[in-house]
Each structure stands twice: as C-alpha cells, then as structure tokens.
C-alpha cells in the first residue's frame, strides 16, 4: 500500500502533550492518527461523540459540594431512611420543574460519587427514579 504525508497545523504545546501521551501508550503520533483515521473510515464518522455537554455553574458547584461532603461527611446532611429523605425532598421537587431538574442533576452527580457504598447507591438510585417518575 502506497504511503502519503498529511500535514496538520496544531498548537505547539498541544502537540507536545499529545506526543507525551502517545509515548506513554507505546505509540507514535503517526500510529495514533492512523488508528483514528482507520476507525473513522470503518465507522463512517468521527469515532467519538462531539458534544457540548458542559455542566452549568450551578451543577459544577453541586458537584464540588458533593465531593467536599464525600471527603468530610460532617459538612452535609445524611439520612439513614430513604422515606425521611423523600419527605424532605418531595415538596421541593414539586415546587418548580427547574428546581426538580437541578436536583436530579445533583442526585445523578452524587450517585457517581456514592458508588463505593452500595446501600447509598441503591437508595439514591431509588430516589432518582422516583423523582424522574413525578
């Protein structure tokens, strides 16, 4: 198979970072680009999602808060009973659709961090599912 050259303009620092990553992975940049191109041709599309799914400032704040609470549980309120937690959350969820969506995002974010404790994970999955049904 005949070979050809492709020239790509890229930020110098980004190129260095990518080259370091490739070396860490045991690849050359050429091999990495070839893998990308072959996968794109085989799939007939870019082989990864291109999307702008950045969380808003409020969601970022909620994620940071949940991370801080995970590190230091005394910062947050804890529940030993899902029904008690639902009793407290339900009025807020019914108040406003926007609030509900934001709380669901926070619950989803918290769920990501609660996976180390299966009981908490299962309780929050239940809460999240209950919230989605309302």
C-alpha positions in Angstrom: 0.0 0.0 0.0 1.4 3.4 -1.0 2.1 5.9 1.8 1.4 9.6 1.7 2.1 12.5 4.1 -0.6 14.6 5.8 0.4 18.0 7.3 -1.6 19.2 10.3 -1.3 22.6 12.0 -1.7 22.3 15.8 -0.7 24.3 18.8 2.9 23.5 19.8 2.1 22.8 23.4 -0.8 20.5 22.5 1.5 18.6 20.1 4.0 18.1 22.9 1.2 16.9 25.3 -0.1 14.5 22.6 3.4 13.2 21.8 4.0 12.5 25.5 0.6 10.7 25.8 1.4 8.6 22.7 4.8 7.7 24.1 3.1 6.7 27.4 0.8 4.5 25.4 3.6 3.0 23.4 2.5 4.6 20.2 3.9 7.2 17.8 1.8 10.1 16.8 1.6 8.7 13.3 0.2 5.4 14.6 -2.3 7.2 16.8 -3.5 9.3 13.8 -3.7 6.2 11.6 -5.8 4.4 14.2 -8.1 7.4 14.4 -8.4 7.6 10.6 -9.0 3.9 10.1 -11.7 3.9 12.8 -13.4 6.9 11.3 -13.4 5.3 7.9 -14.7 2.0 9.2 -17.5 3.7 11.2 -18.1 6.3 8.5 -18.0 9.0 11.2 -15.9 10.5 13.9 -15.2 7.6 16.4 -16.2 9.6 19.4 -19.0 11.9 20.4 -18.5 15.6 19.7 -20.8 17.5 22.0 -21.0 20.5 24.2 -22.4 18.9 27.3 -20.6 21.1 29.8 -22.4 21.4 33.2 -23.5 24.9 34.1 -22.0 26.8 37.1 -24.7 25.6 39.5 -24.1 22.0 38.6 -20.4 22.4 38.9 -21.0 23.9 42.3 -23.2 21.0 43.3 -20.6 18.5 42.1 -17.9 20.3 44.1 -20.1 20.4 47.2 -20.8 16.7 46.9 -17.1 16.0 46.6 -16.4 18.0 49.7 -19.1 16.2 51.6 -17.7 12.9 50.5 -14.3 13.9 51.8 -15.8 15.3 55.0 -19.3 13.9 55.7 -20.0 16.2 58.6 -20.4 19.0 56.0 -23.6 17.6 54.7 -26.9 16.2 56.0 -27.1 12.4 56.0 -30.1 10.1 56.0 -30.5 6.6 57.3 -34.0 6.3 56.0 -35.0 6.9 52.3 -38.6 7.7 53.3 -37.4 10.6 55.6 -35.2 11.9 52.8 -38.1 11.7 50.3 -40.4 13.5 52.7 -37.9 16.4 52.8 -37.1 16.4 49.1 -40.7 15.9 47.7 -42.1 19.4 48.4 -39.0 21.0 46.8 -39.3 18.8 43.8 -43.0 19.7 43.3 -42.4 23.4 43.7 -40.8 24.0 40.3 -39.7 22.0 37.3 -36.4 23.8 37.1 -35.6 23.1 40.7 -36.6 19.4 40.0 -34.2 19.2 37.1 -31.4 20.8 39.0 -31.9 18.4 41.9 -32.0 15.4 39.6 -28.7 16.6 38.2 -27.3 16.9 41.7 -28.7 13.4 42.6 -27.1 12.0 39.5 -23.8 13.7 40.3 -24.0 12.4 43.9 -24.7 8.9 42.6 -21.5 9.0 40.7 -19.6 9.6 43.9 -21.7 7.2 46.0 -20.8 4.0 44.1 -18.4 3.0 46.9 -21.3 2.3 49.2 -23.9 0.0 47.6 -26.6 0.9 50.1 -26.2 4.7 49.5 -26.0 4.0 45.7 -29.2 1.9 45.8 -31.0 4.5 47.9 -30.1 7.3 45.6 -31.0 5.3 42.5 -34.4 4.8 44.1 -34.8 8.5 44.9 -33.6 9.5 41.4 -36.0 7.0 39.8 -38.9 8.3 42.0 -38.1 11.9 41.0 -38.0 11.0 37.3 -41.5 9.5 37.6 -43.0 12.6 39.0 
